[in-house]
Amino acid sequence: MSAADTVAEMIEARLGRTVDPDENFFEAGLNSMALVELHADITGVLGIDIPVTSMFTRPNVRALSRLVEGAQEPVRSEPARLRPVGGSRRDVRARIRRDGGAPR
């Protein structure tokens, strides 16, 4: 059984009916407390660590299932290669901007 199936079953068990994958949790009949409890169930049963706020930012079975499946993917075992920092201050700032960070 996939993580998506497990998530769908947990939600359907709470509601006592099947749920369309794109149906909003609140429109389906869940409230904030039910979503917090559902978060505890999902993280406990599947052994994953997702923020409780994800229950609100991914408000349907399809979106939440994608997050859960992504949380179960193996983490890269090799660390990212770090490049030595050198050069002038201008070169370092350019490298930071290019890599997506902001100079401090």
BAVEXKE-787932 format. One record per residue: x negated, y, z of N, C-alpha, C in turn. Coordinates in steps of 0.2 Angstrom, whole numbers, padded with zeros to 4 digits, always signed. Layout:
# BAVEXKE-787932
XYZXYZXYZ;...
# end
This chain:
# BAVEXKE-787932
-0004-0006+0000+0000+0000+0000-0004+0006+0000;-0003+0011-0004-0007+0017-0005-0005+0022+0001;-0009+0027+0002-0008+0032+0007-0002+0036+0005;-0001+0037-0001+0005+0041-0003+0012+0037-0001;+0012+0030-0002+0017+0026+0000+0018+0026+0007;+0013+0026+0011+0013+0026+0018+0016+0033+0021;+0014+0038+0018+0017+0045+0019+0024+0045+0018;+0026+0043+0012+0033+0043+0010+0037+0039+0014;+0035+0033+0016+0039+0029+0021+0040+0032+0028;+0035+0035+0030+0035+0039+0037+0040+0044+0037;+0040+0048+0031+0045+0053+0031+0052+0051+0030;+0053+0046+0026+0060+0043+0025+0062+0039+0031;+0058+0037+0035+0060+0034+0042+0062+0039+0046;+0059+0045+0046+0062+0050+0050+0069+0053+0048;+0070+0053+0042+0076+0056+0039+0081+0051+0038;+0079+0044+0038+0084+0039+0037+0087+0038+0030;+0083+0041+0025+0085+0041+0018+0079+0042+0014;+0080+0040+0007+0074+0041+0003+0074+0049+0001;+0068+0051+0000+0066+0058-0002+0063+0059-0009;+0065+0064-0012+0062+0065-0019+0055+0068-0017;+0050+0066-0021+0043+0068-0020+0042+0075-0020;+0047+0079-0023+0046+0086-0024+0051+0090-0019;+0055+0086-0015+0059+0090-0011+0056+0093-0005;+0057+0099-0003+0054+0103+0002+0056+0099+0009;+0051+0099+0013+0053+0095+0020+0058+0099+0023;+0058+0105+0024+0064+0109+0027+0070+0108+0024;+0071+0108+0017+0077+0107+0014+0079+0100+0015;+0075+0095+0016+0076+0088+0017+0079+0087+0024;+0078+0092+0028+0081+0091+0035+0076+0090+0041;+0069+0091+0039+0064+0091+0044+0064+0098+0047;+0061+0099+0053+0060+0105+0056+0053+0105+0058;+0050+0111+0061+0043+0112+0063+0041+0106+0068;+0045+0105+0073+0043+0100+0078+0042+0093+0074;+0047+0091+0070+0046+0085+0066+0040+0085+0062;+0038+0090+0059+0032+0090+0055+0026+0089+0059;+0026+0092+0065+0020+0092+0070+0019+0084+0072;+0025+0081+0073+0025+0074+0075+0023+0070+0070;+0026+0071+0064+0024+0068+0058+0016+0068+0056;+0013+0074+0058+0006+0075+0057+0002+0070+0061;+0005+0069+0068+0001+0065+0073+0002+0058+0070;+0008+0056+0067+0009+0049+0065+0004+0048+0059;+0004+0052+0054+0000+0051+0048-0008+0051+0050;-0010+0055+0054-0017+0055+0056-0019+0049+0060;-0014+0047+0064-0016+0041+0069-0016+0035+0065;-0011+0034+0061-0010+0028+0057-0015+0027+0051;-0017+0032+0048-0021+0032+0042-0028+0033+0044;-0029+0036+0051-0036+0037+0053-0040+0043+0049;-0036+0048+0048-0039+0054+0044-0038+0060+0048;-0042+0065+0046-0042+0071+0050-0040+0077+0045;-0034+0079+0045-0031+0084+0041-0028+0090+0046;-0029+0096+0044-0026+0101+0049-0018+0101+0049;-0015+0102+0055-0008+0102+0056-0005+0107+0051;-0008+0112+0050-0005+0117+0045-0004+0115+0038;-0007+0109+0036-0006+0106+0030+0001+0104+0029;+0004+0102+0034+0011+0100+0034+0015+0106+0032;+0013+0112+0032+0017+0117+0030+0015+0120+0024;+0009+0120+0022+0006+0122+0016+0007+0117+0010;+0008+0111+0012+0010+0106+0007+0016+0103+0009;+0022+0107+0007+0028+0105+0010+0033+0100+0006;+0029+0095+0003+0033+0090+0000+0029+0083+0000;+0032+0078-0002+0029+0071-0002+0023+0071-0007;+0024+0074-0013+0019+0074-0018+0013+0077-0016;+0014+0084-0014+0008+0088-0012+0004+0085-0006;+0008+0083-0001+0005+0080+0005+0001+0074+0004;+0004+0070-0001+0001+0063-0002-0006+0064-0006;-0006+0069-0010-0013+0071-0013-0018+0073-0008;-0016+0077-0003-0021+0079+0002-0023+0073+0006;-0018+0069+0008-0020+0063+0012-0025+0058+0008;-0023+0057+0001-0027+0053-0003-0034+0056-0003;-0035+0062-0004-0041+0065-0004-0045+0065+0002;-0042+0065+0008-0045+0064+0014-0048+0057+0015;-0045+0052+0012-0047+0045+0012-0053+0044+0008;-0055+0048+0003-0060+0047-0002-0067+0047+0002;-0072+0042+0000-0078+0042+0004-0082+0049+0003;-0085+0051+0008-0089+0057+0008-0096+0055+0005;-0099+0060+0001-0105+0058-0002-0111+0057+0003;-0114+0052+0002-0119+0049+0007-0126+0053+0007;-0127+0056+0001-0134+0060+0001-0132+0067+0002;-0136+0071+0006-0135+0078+0007-0137+0082+0000;-0134+0088+0000-0135+0092-0005-0142+0094-0005;-0145+0095-0011-0152+0097-0012-0152+0105-0010;-0156+0107-0006-0157+0114-0005-0163+0116-0008;-0162+0122-0011-0168+0125-0015-0172+0130-0010;-0178+0130-0011-0182+0134-0007-0180+0142-0008;-0180+0146-0003-0178+0153-0004-0185+0156-0005;-0185+0160-0010-0192+0164-0011-0190+0170-0015;-0195+0174-0016-0195+0179-0021-0193+0186-0017;-0191+0191-0021-0189+0197-0018-0182+0197-0015;-0181+0202-0011-0174+0202-0008-0169+0203-0014;-0170+0206-0019-0166+0207-0025-0164+0200-0028;-0170+0196-0029-0169+0189-0031-0165+0184-0027;-0166+0185-0020-0162+0181-0015-0155+0183-0016;-0153+0190-0016-0146+0192-0016-0143+0189-0023;-0146+0190-0028-0144+0187-0034-0142+0180-0034;-0147+0176-0031-0145+0169-0030-0139+0167-0026;-0139+0171-0021-0133+0170-0016-0126+0172-0020;-0126+0177-0024-0120+0179-0027-0119+0174-0032;-0124+0171-0036-0123+0166-0041-0120+0160-0038;-0122+0158-0032-0120+0152-0029-0113+0153-0025;-0110+0159-0025-0104+0159-0022-0103+0162-0015;-0109+0164-0012-0109+0167-0006-0110+0174-0006;-0109+0178-0001-0110+0185-0001-0116+0187+0004;-0120+0191+0002-0126+0193+0006-0123+0196+0012;-0127+0195+0018-0125+0198+0024-0130+0204+0026;
# end
